[in-house]
């Protein structure tokens, strides 16, 4: 192992795209970030500019490679991770996107999918590990095929490309040669048969999506060809592609059953690892909070996790700072929150983009409650942070109950994991020790590099690669069972009140 060798790691997220070099000692260097914009056209419609995603990704990659050359680092391969369940359609001849990219937060087709749920939920749960849900890139594309002449024309002429952000970027990096997706990305799009590593063609047909438009299914650790030197400036083997959350799990050293990852970004995703064999939810299951996902697939073996998430946690802080202008920025919000010992009775439900746990309710909305004349900005800030911790705790609890597996430790990563207050609240409310690793904000970059280089390129296997992670801080629960139960019950009561309100609003 040569410490001067490294992997070009790419993380195309929702708010930014990043590129860095992860060296054989597990350190992230030559980091370059480019911002991305998200457009909220109307309630439920969330879009991005696919061309900008590629332009910013390419700029970040070129900058990282240039810095690596200046430092004398030898880049051996590429690993790509990305936001999951987003989608792009484009003309494979001109390279032009034919519609705004669909964001994973988009729920415009929730009502149409809900109408399919009574017939399909029982058929999909045992195969896909999840119900119909409220989002579908395939249904979105099917609508475009029917209603957008440019998309229909490109399909008729055999020049239509479709896929997630991974497919879009792999196609670009490979010099417009490769149309592929990985197991972790396909899982999130909700038409992937977990134990067969195959598409659910009957479900896609029901959605009106043509099978001929599907990207090729690959493993997360796989041979994705080489980058085009004319595009990237270097011809490098592409050896891994995975969803960002699952890459972050690897980067945090989460490989064994019972370990959990909480990755904080635009939303907060929680994955509880369950191993290579998982009992899929029975067809008549009513559990809604957790879904089964592929945690990683390599060497012909899939490892699974139970996943739940809350869609607007980091986004909630951005909303409070940028849209409402209550705080100068998220950093000062977090500092102000930590300046008081409690929220003073104020609670926050982070459902700005609907609710996922304890049940899926796209129509749910955020709530800030318990305000009084004694409430100041610090208490509101503390409530925002505690609301995130409460939602994480609800997700961890739901996944642990579904798995029948105690959670031994929560590894927290992402930008908000820098907050000691947030991680201490997670530990207190969940009753589970919460840890932060060195360079935790870059866990997804480290993880995708581990996956790309763990077949003898930089490391012999994943355990050897993950041994390079180092703990930075450990947060143990500081409150007793009674206080924990009381604080969780109060928050759950306010959550249930919002769900009751939605049901009354939607009652015939």
Secondary structure as GFF3:
##gff-version 3
##sequence-region A 1 508
A	DSSP	beta_strand	5	12	.	.	.	ID=ss1
A	DSSP	beta_strand	16	23	.	.	.	ID=ss2
A	DSSP	beta_strand	28	35	.	.	.	ID=ss3
A	DSSP	beta_strand	39	42	.	.	.	ID=ss4
A	DSSP	beta_strand	45	48	.	.	.	ID=ss5
A	DSSP	alpha_helix	50	71	.	.	.	ID=ss6
A	DSSP	beta_strand	74	82	.	.	.	ID=ss7
A	DSSP	beta_strand	88	91	.	.	.	ID=ss8
A	DSSP	beta_strand	101	102	.	.	.	ID=ss9
A	DSSP	alpha_helix	110	128	.	.	.	ID=ss10
A	DSSP	alpha_helix	137	147	.	.	.	ID=ss11
A	DSSP	alpha_helix	149	156	.	.	.	ID=ss12
A	DSSP	beta_strand	160	163	.	.	.	ID=ss13
A	DSSP	alpha_helix	165	173	.	.	.	ID=ss14
A	DSSP	beta_strand	180	182	.	.	.	ID=ss15
A	DSSP	alpha_helix	183	188	.	.	.	ID=ss16
A	DSSP	beta_strand	192	193	.	.	.	ID=ss17
A	DSSP	beta_strand	198	199	.	.	.	ID=ss18
A	DSSP	alpha_helix	201	207	.	.	.	ID=ss19
A	DSSP	three_ten_helix	211	213	.	.	.	ID=ss20
A	DSSP	beta_strand	216	218	.	.	.	ID=ss21
A	DSSP	alpha_helix	229	232	.	.	.	ID=ss22
A	DSSP	beta_strand	237	243	.	.	.	ID=ss23
A	DSSP	alpha_helix	244	251	.	.	.	ID=ss24
A	DSSP	beta_strand	259	264	.	.	.	ID=ss25
A	DSSP	beta_strand	268	275	.	.	.	ID=ss26
A	DSSP	beta_strand	291	298	.	.	.	ID=ss27
A	DSSP	beta_strand	301	310	.	.	.	ID=ss28
A	DSSP	alpha_helix	314	318	.	.	.	ID=ss29
A	DSSP	pi_helix	319	323	.	.	.	ID=ss30
A	DSSP	alpha_helix	330	337	.	.	.	ID=ss31
A	DSSP	beta_strand	347	349	.	.	.	ID=ss32
A	DSSP	beta_strand	367	369	.	.	.	ID=ss33
A	DSSP	alpha_helix	377	403	.	.	.	ID=ss34
A	DSSP	beta_strand	409	414	.	.	.	ID=ss35
A	DSSP	three_ten_helix	415	418	.	.	.	ID=ss36
A	DSSP	alpha_helix	420	430	.	.	.	ID=ss37
A	DSSP	beta_strand	434	437	.	.	.	ID=ss38
A	DSSP	three_ten_helix	440	442	.	.	.	ID=ss39
A	DSSP	alpha_helix	443	453	.	.	.	ID=ss40
A	DSSP	alpha_helix	462	466	.	.	.	ID=ss41
A	DSSP	beta_strand	471	475	.	.	.	ID=ss42
A	DSSP	alpha_helix	481	505	.	.	.	ID=ss43
###
